[in-house]
Amino acid sequence: MSAIMDFIKWLDDMVWGPPIMVLLLGTGLLLTLYLRGIQFRRLIWAIKFTLFEGRKKQGEGDITPFQALTTTIAGTVGIGNIAGVATAIAAGGPGSLFWMWMTALVGMATRYSEALLGVAFRSKLPDGTMIGGSFNFLERGLVEEEISPTWRTIAGIFVILFAIFIGYEATKLSGGLMILAAIIALLFLVLALYLLSGRSLPSVGKTLAILFALFGALAAFGIGNVTQANSLALGMEQAFNVPYWITGVLFAFITFLVVVGGIKRIGEVTEALVPFMAIIYFIFAVGVWVKYAGQLPSAIALVLRDAFTGKAVAGGAIGTVIRWGVARGLFSNEAGLGTATLAHASARTDHPSRQAHVGMLGTFIDTIVICSLTGISIVVTGAWETGKTSTPLTQEAFARAYGHIGEIMVVIGVILFAYSTVVAWSFYGRQNVMYLAKWIERDPEKFAKLYPRLHLIYNLLFVVFIFIGATTALENVWTFSDMANGLMAIPNLIGLLLLAPVIKRYTDEFLSRSP
């Protein structure tokens, strides 16, 4: 068992190592340039449309564009916005917050592209609801579209970087672990050769689609379920002295009432929950800023200055500042992981680009807004110099402004954010499971008969895991969940690069008839 966990820990380090950072940021930068800064020149239009027309029916789909946005925000705004930001500042200094912002601005182009392809290649389940995600555009896109040699080459080069990195790191291992690592490196190399040659792309797309769905289903029960339930139960015990098992039962029951109603009920719940929890956390954080208003300009100046000097970090390592800011930024907003495609594919919209405009706001709200509330509070109060990290650091910042009640405020934030994440990920996991089931049972009539039972079994299993997460010590579950979450990004980003011309075509088509 220890050997297996050693391998999972090693693979987690590889998944979230330098190559994935290069792939995530590189894809975002390339899409930003290719789409001529779509996230900057169309930001105001996207905000206006979402606020004033986002609740209207725009076309075929299950939920409104606004509900699709709140579902994705519910999935991304989680523990990372409280604990993750604090960890980045503790390890990388105040300047890491600046690099979180930069990562989000680039990531908005990635999120735009994900949402667009999610709608463009969506299909229907037996109950008439939409299903769309990275698995759909990987499977269908590489069959229905002509793939540009230029973008194939770019994707192939990125994959080769993975193969080289994993192969090099494999030399530091021994025995069975080294053999497994070498096999993984070889598989990446084979994938790169297929991409560079352009051979068997439909088969490559299908394989990547299945892998994405498999990793997504696993992540739903990990990062989207038991880990969040554990954090919520811990918060309830700390703040209100509620036993873990009671939290587990209540949490599982309330979640079941929501998820059994499918995406329409999830959309209705997130439409009410997300604005509420965002406003509550905004009020808490702005209260800190008001109390420390005199130090606010110097705190912002410190963030900007430290971003390029790294003097606040032990040893003055600028690389440490950038690495922590980028890593936590990517982990927080999930731009590039492919989760957003699952919700936006269900939106009632008449054009993929219209919903993509709405989709890119999720990254903006998650990192530019909510992460900033946490980060600036930590810096302006001076809490970042205490040596604390993670949630205790955020609690220290709020406690300096509000006293002990500030710690309770952070716990309330953890509870709300954890619950919203579980609700959204229940849908993400279901869509991935349904895709895998549809692939296994290829007869449409048999799948249609199986679908209702499979839907119910999945919902029951999901809430059972909530109870388990709330009442059980997790130990290595975080590592496994983190690994599965990161593995989703690789097939998703490859698909975005290969289908970049499709993204541009839909974008140009929409902008030609939109103000």
Residue pairs with C-beta under 8 A, 6 or more apart in sequence:
3 176
3 177
5 476
5 479
6 177
7 177
7 180
8 476
8 479
8 480
8 483
9 476
9 479
10 169
10 173
10 177
10 181
11 184
11 483
12 479
12 480
12 482
12 483
12 486
14 165
14 166
14 169
14 184
15 482
15 483
15 486
15 487
15 489
15 490
16 327
16 331
16 482
16 486
17 165
17 169
18 165
19 158
19 161
19 162
19 165
19 166
20 486
20 489
20 490
21 323
21 326
21 327
21 330
22 158
22 161
23 158
23 161
23 162
23 336
23 489
23 490
23 493
24 107
24 110
24 330
24 335
24 336
24 489
24 493
25 103
25 106
25 326
26 158
27 110
27 158
27 336
27 493
27 496
27 497
28 103
28 106
28 107
28 109
28 110
28 335
28 336
29 106
30 154
30 497
30 500
31 109
31 110
31 112
31 113
31 496
31 500
31 503
32 38
32 39
32 106
32 109
34 500
34 503
34 504
35 109
35 112
35 113
35 503
35 504
35 507
37 109
38 109
38 112
38 360
38 507
39 105
39 108
39 109
39 112
39 360
39 364
40 105
42 357
43 364
45 357
45 514
45 515
46 357
46 358
46 360
46 361
47 361
49 65
49 354
49 357
49 358
50 65
50 66
50 69
50 357
50 358
50 361
53 65
54 64
54 65
54 66
54 69
54 358
55 64
55 65
55 66
55 67
56 64
57 64
57 348
58 65
58 347
58 348
58 349
58 350
58 354
58 355
59 348
59 349
59 350
59 351
60 130
60 348
60 349
60 350
61 130
61 346
61 347
61 348
61 349
62 129
62 130
62 262
62 263
62 264
62 267
62 346
62 347
62 348
63 71
63 263
63 264
63 267
63 346
63 347
63 348
64 267
64 271
64 347
64 348
65 347
65 348
65 349
65 354
65 355
65 358
66 271
66 358
67 267
67 268
67 270
67 271
67 347
68 267
68 343
68 344
68 346
68 347
68 355
68 358
68 359
69 344
69 358
69 359
69 361
69 362
70 267
70 270
70 271
70 273
70 274
70 275
71 263
71 266
71 267
71 270
71 343
71 424
71 427
72 339
72 340
72 343
72 344
72 359
72 362
72 424
73 270
73 274
73 278
73 362
73 365
73 366
73 420
74 270
74 273
74 274
74 420
74 421
74 423
74 424
75 224
75 334
75 339
75 340
75 343
75 420
75 421
75 424
75 425
75 428
76 332
76 333
76 334
76 339
76 362
76 363
76 366
76 421
77 274
77 277
77 278
77 365
77 366
77 370
77 417
77 420
77 421
78 228
78 417
78 418
78 420
78 421
79 227
79 228
79 231
79 391
79 414
79 417
79 418
79 421
80 328
80 331
80 332
81 332
81 366
81 370
81 371
81 374
81 417
82 374
82 391
82 394
82 410
82 413
82 414
82 417
83 390
83 391
83 394
84 328
84 331
84 332
84 371
85 97
85 100
85 328
85 332
85 371
85 374
85 375
85 378
85 394
86 374
86 378
86 388
86 389
86 390
86 391
86 392
86 393
86 394
87 324
87 328
87 389
87 390
87 393
88 96
88 97
88 100
88 324
88 325
88 327
88 328
88 329
88 375
89 96
89 97
89 375
89 378
89 379
89 384
89 393
90 384
90 387
90 388
90 389
90 390
90 393
91 313
91 320
91 324
91 389
92 99
92 313
92 320
92 321
92 322
92 323
92 324
92 325
93 306
93 310
93 311
93 312
93 313
93 320
93 321
93 384
94 299
94 302
94 303
94 306
94 312
94 375
94 379
94 384
95 303
95 304
95 305
95 306
95 307
95 308
95 309
95 310
95 312
95 313
95 321
95 325
96 307
96 321
96 322
96 324
96 325
96 328
97 303
97 307
97 325
97 371
97 372
97 375
97 376
97 379
98 303
98 304
98 306
98 307
98 325
99 307
99 321
99 322
99 324
99 325
99 326
99 329
100 325
100 326
100 328
100 329
100 332
100 367
100 371
100 375
101 329
101 367
101 368
101 372
102 325
102 326
102 329
103 325
103 326
103 329
103 330
103 333
103 367
104 329
104 333
104 335
104 363
104 364
104 366
104 367
104 368
104 371
105 368
107 329
107 330
107 333
107 335
107 336
107 363
107 367
108 335
108 360
108 363
108 364
109 360
110 335
110 336
110 363
110 493
110 496
111 333
111 335
111 340
111 359
111 360
111 362
111 363
112 356
112 357
112 359
112 360
113 356
113 496
113 500
113 503
114 134
114 335
114 336
114 338
114 340
114 341
114 344
114 359
114 492
114 496
115 340
115 341
115 344
115 352
115 355
115 356
115 358
115 359
115 360
116 352
116 353
116 355
116 356
116 359
116 503
116 506
116 507
117 134
117 137
117 141
117 341
117 352
117 495
117 496
117 499
117 502
117 503
118 132
118 133
118 134
118 136
118 137
118 340
118 341
118 342
118 344
118 345
118 352
119 132
119 344
119 345
119 347
119 349
119 351
119 352
119 355
119 356
120 137
120 352
120 502
120 506
121 132
121 136
121 137
121 140
121 141
122 130
122 131
122 132
122 136
122 345
122 346
123 130
123 131
123 132
123 136
124 130
124 131
125 131
125 434
125 451
126 447
126 448
126 451
127 262
127 451
127 452
127 455
129 262
129 263
129 264
129 346
130 263
130 345
130 346
131 345
131 431
131 434
131 435
132 341
132 342
132 344
132 345
132 346
133 212
133 213
133 216
133 338
133 341
133 342
133 345
133 431
133 432
133 435
134 209
134 212
134 338
134 341
134 488
134 491
134 492
134 495
135 209
135 210
135 212
135 213
135 216
135 432
135 435
136 209
136 341
136 345
136 435
137 341
137 495
137 499
138 205
138 206
138 208
138 209
138 212
138 491
138 492
138 494
138 495
139 205
139 206
139 209
140 205
141 205
141 495
141 498
141 499
141 502
142 201
142 202
142 204
142 205
142 495
142 498
142 499
143 201
143 202
143 205
145 499
145 501
145 502
147 198
147 201
147 498
147 499
148 498
148 500
148 501
149 198
151 497
151 498
151 499
151 500
151 501
152 195
152 196
152 198
152 498
153 195
153 196
154 497
155 195
155 494
155 497
155 498
156 192
156 193
156 195
156 196
157 192
158 493
158 494
158 497
159 188
159 189
159 191
159 192
159 195
159 494
160 188
160 189
160 192
162 188
162 490
163 185
163 186
163 188
163 189
163 192
164 185
166 181
166 184
166 185
166 188
167 181
167 182
167 185
169 181
170 178
170 181
170 182
170 184
170 185
171 178
173 181
191 204
194 200
194 201
194 204
195 204
195 494
195 498
201 498
205 495
208 491
208 494
208 495
209 435
209 491
210 436
210 439
211 487
211 491
212 338
212 432
212 488
212 491
212 492
213 432
213 433
213 435
213 436
213 439
214 432
214 436
215 484
215 485
215 487
215 488
216 338
216 339
216 342
216 428
216 429
216 431
216 432
216 484
216 488
217 429
217 432
217 433
217 436
218 480
218 481
218 484
219 425
219 428
219 429
219 481
219 484
219 485
219 488
220 425
220 426
220 428
220 429
220 430
220 432
220 462
221 429
221 462
221 465
222 477
222 480
222 481
222 482
222 484
222 485
223 425
223 481
223 482
223 484
223 485
224 421
224 422
224 424
224 425
224 426
224 428
224 429
225 422
225 425
225 426
225 429
225 462
225 465
225 466
225 469
226 465
226 466
226 468
226 469
226 472
226 474
226 477
226 481
227 469
227 474
227 477
227 478
227 481
228 418
228 419
228 421
228 422
228 425
228 469
229 248
229 251
229 418
229 422
229 465
229 466
229 467
229 468
229 469
229 470
230 469
230 470
230 472
230 474
231 414
231 418
232 247
232 251
232 414
232 415
232 418
232 419
232 422
232 470
233 244
233 247
233 248
233 251
233 469
233 470
233 471
235 411
235 412
235 414
235 415
235 418
236 242
236 247
236 415
237 243
237 244
237 247
238 411
239 408
239 411
239 412
239 415
244 470
244 471
245 467
245 470
245 471
247 470
248 466
248 467
248 468
248 469
248 470
248 471
249 467
251 419
251 422
251 466
251 467
251 470
252 463
252 464
252 466
252 467
252 470
253 463
255 419
255 422
255 423
255 426
255 462
255 463
255 466
256 459
256 460
256 463
258 265
258 266
258 269
258 423
258 426
259 265
259 266
259 423
259 426
259 427
259 430
259 459
259 462
259 463
260 456
260 459
262 427
262 455
263 343
263 346
263 427
266 423
266 424
266 426
266 427
267 346
269 423
270 420
270 423
270 424
273 416
273 419
273 420
273 423
274 420
276 416
277 413
277 416
277 417
277 420
278 365
278 369
278 370
280 412
280 413
280 416
281 370
281 373
281 413
281 416
282 369
282 373
284 398
284 406
284 409
284 413
285 373
285 374
285 376
285 377
286 373
287 401
287 402
288 377
288 380
288 381
288 397
288 398
288 400
288 401
288 402
288 406
289 296
289 376
289 377
289 380
291 401
292 299
292 380
292 381
292 401
295 380
295 381
295 382
296 376
296 380
299 376
299 379
299 380
300 376
302 312
302 379
303 375
303 376
303 379
305 311
306 312
306 313
306 321
307 321
307 325
308 318
309 316
309 318
310 316
310 317
310 318
310 319
310 320
310 321
312 321
313 320
313 321
329 367
329 371
330 336
332 366
332 367
332 371
333 362
333 363
333 366
333 367
334 340
334 366
335 363
336 489
336 492
336 493
336 496
337 485
337 486
337 488
337 489
337 492
338 488
338 489
338 491
338 492
339 425
339 428
339 488
340 359
340 362
341 492
342 427
342 428
342 431
342 432
343 424
343 427
343 428
344 355
344 356
344 358
344 359
347 355
347 358
349 355
351 506
351 509
351 510
352 506
352 510
353 506
353 507
353 509
353 510
353 511
353 514
354 510
354 514
356 506
356 507
374 394
377 383
377 394
377 397
377 398
377 401
378 384
378 393
378 394
378 397
381 396
381 397
381 400
381 401
382 400
383 393
383 396
383 397
383 400
384 393
384 397
386 393
386 396
388 396
391 410
391 414
394 410
395 406
395 407
395 410
395 411
397 406
398 406
398 407
398 409
398 410
399 406
399 407
400 406
402 409
422 466
426 459
426 462
429 458
429 462
430 455
430 458
430 459
430 462
433 454
433 458
434 451
434 454
434 455
437 447
437 450
437 451
437 454
438 447
441 447
441 450
469 477
496 503
